[in-house]
Amino acid sequence: RFAVPSPNPSSGETRFAFVVPSYAAVDLSVYDVRGRRVRRVLKEESEAREFVLGWDGRDDRGRTLASGTYYARLRVRGPGMDETLVRKVVSVR
């Protein structure tokens, strides 16, 4: 499960909530409309659990990103699973 980002649209921090059902490699990244990764929020191997993570609207270098549409991509890979889910995020500055 990968919930709709909240709040959305956001002028501050956006929260991402998702569940990893069993041990897996987890990668949550934010992309711009051109498909370029602007921020890696999480990349780790994890046991089954629920995540709630925040994104502050900044890129990997700490720069505030412009207002616009971004895409959060969650990829979960583990024994018997390889899922990629995408959610739209609107940032308003």
N, C-alpha and C positions, 0 to 999 in steps of 0.2 A: 504494500500500500504506500502511496505517495500522495499526501493530502495537498489540496490547493494551497499555495503560499499565502501567508497571512501577515499583516494586512496586504491587500492587493487591489488597487495601487498603494504604493508606500512612499512616504517622504522621509522615512528613517530606516530602521531595521526591518527586514523581512524575515519571517520564521518559516523554516521548512520542517515538516514532520513526516516521518516515514518509519516503516517497520521492516526489519530484516528477519525473515522467518527461520533461518538457520545459518550456520557458519558460512561467511562469504567475504569476498573482497568488495568493498563499497567505495564508490567514487561519486561525489556530488560536486558538480562544477556549474558555473554560470557562464553563458555565452551571449555575445551580442547578436544582432540580427544578421550579421554577415557570417556567423558561424565561428567566430574567433573566441577562444576561451579567454575570459577576462578575470575570472577568479575561481580558484579551486577552494571549495569550502571544506571538503573532507576527502581524504584518501587513506583508507586503512582496512585491515582485516578485522572482522568483528564476529563475535558470537551472536546468536539470535537476540534481538533487543529492539526497543523503540528508540528513535532518535528525535530530538527537537533541536535544531541548529539555527543560528541567526546569521544573516548576511547584512552587512552595514552599508551596502551600496558602493563599496570601494573595489578597486581592482587588486591584483596580486602585489602591486607596488605601493598600495595604500592611498592611491589617488581616488578622489570622489568621481564617480562616473556621471555622465550627463543624463538628463531625463530621457526616458525612452523605454522601449520594450527589450526585455532580456529573456533568456530561456534557461531554466534550471534543468540540468540533465542528471538524473540519478541512474547509475549503472550498478547492478548487483550481480556478481558472478560467484557461483559456488557449485558444489556437487549437484548436478541435475538441474541447475538454473543458470540462466544468462538473460537477465531482464534489463531493458533500458526504458525509462519513463521520462517524459519531458513535461514541464509545467511553465506556462508563460508568467512573467513577472513584469509589472509596469512600475518604473521608478519615476517619481515626480520630485523635482528639486525646487 
